[in-house]
């Protein structure tokens, strides 16, 4: 139940924040929310023994993200699935700590934004330049890292009887 709540809250916050925070290039914005993407990383420990279910959830969240926010059907579904696979690799090979979360989320955001921009550039959907991609990455990091750490701390404070996993 906890991972579903995290995903729903993240999904709704993405929609709310994109309406209230300017996110276009050349505006004074320090925050570009990718909270749903962050939630994909955060919820993995709940699905360590149900990885197929985790992948399906990531793909469906990506499809919903496409339907509600981007109108590019299947693009975010596939990208969120790829991020879920990368997240599994991170959790299997590295220790997750409060400080390392910053590095992992930064890598995930850079990977996501780079792949997204590359796909848009390949199919020539939107004019993409490297400075625009770097701008978007840099402005995505602040809010998303802060959100990651807040959710991480909240999950550490949840009593063990309500969660069936260990965060570390």
N, C-alpha and C positions, 0 to 999 in steps of 0.2 A: 504494500500500500504506500509506503514512504517513497519509493522511486516514482510511482505514478503521480503523487502529489508534487514532487520536485519538478517533473517534466511539465505538468499542467501549469504550475506557477511560472516556470521559466518561459513557456510558450506564450502565456498571457502577458507577462512582463515584456517580452520581445515586442509584441504588438502595441502595448501601451507606450513603451519608451520610444519606439520609432516614430510615434505620432507627436511626442512632446520634445524629443531631442533632435535638433537639426543634424542630419547625417550626410548632407551633400558636400562635395568637394568645395573648398574655399569659404565655407561657413565656419564660424568659431565653435567647433564641436570637439570636445575631448572624449565623447562617448558614442560608440557605435555598438549597440547590443547584439550579441550572439549568444544569448543566455540559453537558448534551447540546445545549441551545440555544446555549451559547457555542461548542461545537464546530462548529455550523453556520456561524457567523461565521468561525471560524479556518480552516476547510478550503476556503473559496471560492477562494483563489489556485491550488489544485491543479486546479480545474475551469474556469479562465478560458476555455478553448477548447472546453469540453464543458458548456455551461450547462444543457442539457436533462438530462444525467446528474446534475448537481448538484441540480437541482430534484426529480428523482425520488428521489434519495438523501434529501433533506430531507423529502420527503413520507413516504417509507417509515420513516425514523427517527421521525417524528411518529406514524405509526400504531403502531409498536412501543412508543413511549413511552405511547401510549394503552392498548395491550393490557397492558403490564406495570405501569404506575404509576397510571393515572387511571381506567380503565374508561369513558372517554367517547370511543367510537370515532369517528374522523375529526376530532375537534375539534383535537387537537394536530397531526394531519397537515396540516390546512389552515393552522393558525397557523404551523407550522414552514415551510411552503411560502411563506407571506407574509413571514416573516422572511428566508428565502433570497432572495426578490425584493428586499427592502429592503437586504440585505447586498450584493447585486450592484450596486445603485444607489450605495451608499456606496463600494465599491471602484472603481467607474467614475468617480465624481465627486470623490473626496477621496483624499488621500495617507494611507496607513496607517503610523503610527509607534508607537513604544512608548508614548508619552504619550497620543496620540489614541485608542488602543485603549480606554483608560479611559472616555472620552466616548462612543465608539461602543457599547461594551457596555452602558453605563448607559442609553443611548437605546433599545437593543434590549430590554433587560430591562423598562424602563418601558412600551414599546410592547406587548410580549408580555403582561405582567401586566395592563395596562389592557384590552387586547382580551379576554383570558381572563375577567377579572372582568365586563366588559360582556356577554359572551355568557352567562355564568352568571346574571347579573342579568336579562337579557332573558328567558331561559327559566325563570327562577325555580327553578333547581336547588339553589342554596345561598343563604342570606341573605348578601348582600354589602353592605358599607358602605364609604364612601370612606376612613375611618380604617383599616379592615382592609386595604384595597388599598395604601394608603401604607405601612402597617406591613410588609406583605409585600415591597413594592418595596425599601424601605430595608434590610431584612434579607436581601434577595437580592443586593444590590450587593457587599458586602464579599467574600464567598467567590468569587463569579463573576469579579470584576475581578482578584482575586489569581490565580485559575486561568487566566484569559486571558493575563495577563502571563507566567506560568510557561510555558505552552504556546508563546507567542510567542518567548520566549527559547530554549526547546528547539529550535524550528524554525529559529531563526537559527544555532544551533550545529551542526545536521545538515550533514554534508559535502554539497557540491553534487552529487556523483555519485549521491547517494541521493534527491535531490529534483529535479524538473524545473521548478521555479518560482522566482521571486524574491519574497521576502516584501514588499519595499518597492516 
